[in-house]
Amino acid sequence: MAATATPGTQIVAPKPCISASHRVSRSRIPYFGHEPKVSFQTKLRSLSFISATQPFPKSNGCDLLNSERHVIKAMSGSSDKQPLPGLPVDLRGKRAFIAGVADDNGYGWAIAKSLAAAGAEILVGTWVPALNIFETSLRRGKFDESRVLPDGSLMEITKVYPLDAVYDCPEDVPEDIKTNKRYAGSSNWTVKEVAETVKQDFGTIDILVHSLANGPEVTKPLLETSRYGYLAAISASSYSFVSLLKYFIPIMNPGGATISLTYIASEKIIPGYGGGMSSAKSALESDTRVLAFEAGRKHNIRVNTISAGPLRSRAAKAIGFIDMMIDYSLENAPLQKELTAEEVGNAAAFLASPLASAITGAVVYVDNGLNAMGVGVDSPVFRDLDIPKSNKS
Ligand SMILES: NC(=O)c1ccc[n+]([C@@H]2O[C@H](COP(=O)([O-])OP(=O)(O)OC[C@H]3O[C@@H](n4cnc5c(N)ncnc54)[C@H](O)[C@@H]3O)[C@@H](O)[C@H]2O)c1
């Protein structure tokens, strides 16, 4: 089991048994459609209002049998799953694992929210050095404002797993990382171990999201990038996706979907996006096609990547020129508006849903159309051209 606490809760238990903070709206009751292999006790423990160290409350007049009946109903999928009107992105009964969530500013968080809004149960994988602060912030309610879903309920994260996607299994972890104090207190965080723990906890998942990247020399031009920096960028930003699929596909239900995040620097020159990160994104896109074939044929799993426009995330701010890229997009993209993380989240929810059942091996651009431009129309050479400006009404 992962050595982390489980923030949030998913189940509506009978009122006398839980505090108000544990109550969630009816729309957040999960459907455990595919997981009968897990024991009832394990399921109870995995539900976050009962932590692994806290026994199920027996005092204060709780009707335990009633509670159990209630939980069993939620887990059995026998809840009244009514068809929604229209053509909705309906992910009720699906479980998603999102790798690369460590705050509420990035694409991973936005994708988690959109998947949750569509009804999916949310598990996240958080980089070990960022785990403590993320869990503490979650617990203290620092993210509560950004947890609000369109229906007014709060996004619930059923479990946070420590993860370092640069390591596949314990044998790969070097001594200096094993003894690093930022890793002390966490265990089972290599990709293989996380997949095994998710399997123990929940049996299966339906959606896998890779929203992580790292390039230690990203601020250096490619010509000045070391072999170490280049390979580290590929390892953290590209191979990590291959590794996640390798270990998670065996616990994914057929018909499932996987999504990663890429950037236009994979195919066009973006000065400033260095350190081998452009190469890493090219590899990620190429792998998306090959993995789509392999995962599609063998497991009926779809593999897509979203080429997202610029967002002021923590990782992007570290590169140092994100505001320039946002300004450039505002000036030059067909749609003259700032891209929101939610727009990428919603595209991911669509791609993960049955509505996208024939889409695989694709690079899907969610960037206000910037990728389609052949020139930057804000260049002074175009000053005499009558270029339409958006009507920002
Ligand atoms: N922000 C942008 O402008 C932009 C544009 C296009 C694509 N993207 C891509 O979106 C994805 C998410 O990035 P973001 O910009 O939302 O920033 P972010 O900081 O929210 O996400 C990056 C995450 O990667 C995690 N991470 C780093 N190394 C890791 C490792 N070894 N194991 C596990 N997790 C690790 C970090 O802790 C962080 O949570 C990345 O793939 C990024 O390249 C971002």
The ligand as a Tripos MOL2 file, in Angstrom:
@<TRIPOS>MOLECULE
LIG
   44    48     1     0     0
SMALL
NO_CHARGES

@<TRIPOS>ATOM
      1 N1          1.9480   24.7580  -19.4880 N.am      1 LIG1
      2 C1          2.0470   24.7760  -20.8010 C.2       1 LIG1
      3 O1          2.1290   25.8520  -21.4230 O.2       1 LIG1
      4 C2          2.0330   23.4780  -21.5650 C.ar      1 LIG1
      5 C3          1.7870   23.5010  -22.9420 C.ar      1 LIG1
      6 C4          1.7470   22.3010  -23.6450 C.ar      1 LIG1
      7 C5          1.9520   21.1000  -22.9650 C.ar      1 LIG1
      8 N2          2.1930   21.1100  -21.6190 N.ar      1 LIG1
      9 C6          2.4080   19.8170  -20.9530 C.3       1 LIG1
     10 O2          1.4170   19.6100  -19.9550 O.3       1 LIG1
     11 C7          1.9070   18.6390  -19.0430 C.3       1 LIG1
     12 C8          1.6360   19.1440  -17.6300 C.3       1 LIG1
     13 O3          2.4500   20.2740  -17.3780 O.3       1 LIG1
     14 P1          1.9010   21.6460  -16.7960 P.3       1 LIG1
     15 O4          2.4270   22.7300  -17.6850 O.co2     1 LIG1
     16 O5          0.4600   21.5540  -16.5490 O.co2     1 LIG1
     17 O6          2.7340   21.8130  -15.4470 O.3       1 LIG1
     18 P2          2.5820   21.1790  -14.0040 P.3       1 LIG1
     19 O7          3.7040   21.7430  -13.2100 O.co2     1 LIG1
     20 O8          1.2090   21.3480  -13.4740 O.co2     1 LIG1
     21 O9          2.7590   19.6160  -14.2640 O.3       1 LIG1
     22 C9          3.9800   18.9520  -14.3770 C.3       1 LIG1
     23 C10         3.9680   17.8760  -13.3330 C.3       1 LIG1
     24 O10         4.9930   16.9310  -13.5800 O.3       1 LIG1
     25 C11         5.3700   16.4310  -12.3170 C.3       1 LIG1
     26 N3          6.6170   15.6880  -12.4560 N.ar      1 LIG1
     27 C12         7.8320   16.1460  -12.8520 C.ar      1 LIG1
     28 N4          8.7180   15.1340  -12.8650 N.ar      1 LIG1
     29 C13         8.0410   14.0170  -12.4730 C.ar      1 LIG1
     30 C14         8.4100   12.6580  -12.2690 C.ar      1 LIG1
     31 N5          9.6560   12.2250  -12.4750 N.pl3     1 LIG1
     32 N6          7.4570   11.7800  -11.8710 N.ar      1 LIG1
     33 C15         6.1860   12.1990  -11.6470 C.ar      1 LIG1
     34 N7          5.7860   13.4720  -11.8090 N.ar      1 LIG1
     35 C16         6.7160   14.3650  -12.2210 C.ar      1 LIG1
     36 C17         5.4680   17.7000  -11.4730 C.3       1 LIG1
     37 O11         5.4820   17.4310  -10.0950 O.3       1 LIG1
     38 C18         4.1950   18.4120  -11.9230 C.3       1 LIG1
     39 O12         3.1170   18.0300  -11.0980 O.3       1 LIG1
     40 C19         3.3830   18.4510  -19.3700 C.3       1 LIG1
     41 O13         3.5480   17.3080  -20.1670 O.3       1 LIG1
     42 C20         3.6980   19.6870  -20.1790 C.3       1 LIG1
     43 O14         4.8120   19.5220  -21.0420 O.3       1 LIG1
     44 C21         2.2210   22.2640  -20.9060 C.ar      1 LIG1
@<TRIPOS>BOND
     1     1     2 1
     2     2     3 2
     3     2     4 1
     4     4     5 ar
     5     4    44 ar
     6     5     6 ar
     7     6     7 ar
     8     7     8 ar
     9     8     9 1
    10     8    44 ar
    11     9    10 1
    12     9    42 1
    13    10    11 1
    14    11    12 1
    15    11    40 1
    16    12    13 1
    17    13    14 1
    18    14    15 2
    19    14    16 1
    20    14    17 1
    21    17    18 1
    22    18    19 2
    23    18    20 1
    24    18    21 1
    25    21    22 1
    26    22    23 1
    27    23    24 1
    28    23    38 1
    29    24    25 1
    30    25    26 1
    31    25    36 1
    32    26    27 ar
    33    26    35 ar
    34    27    28 ar
    35    28    29 ar
    36    29    30 ar
    37    29    35 ar
    38    30    31 1
    39    30    32 ar
    40    32    33 ar
    41    33    34 ar
    42    34    35 ar
    43    36    37 1
    44    36    38 1
    45    38    39 1
    46    40    41 1
    47    40    42 1
    48    42    43 1
@<TRIPOS>SUBSTRUCTURE
     1 LIG1         1 GROUP 0 **** ****
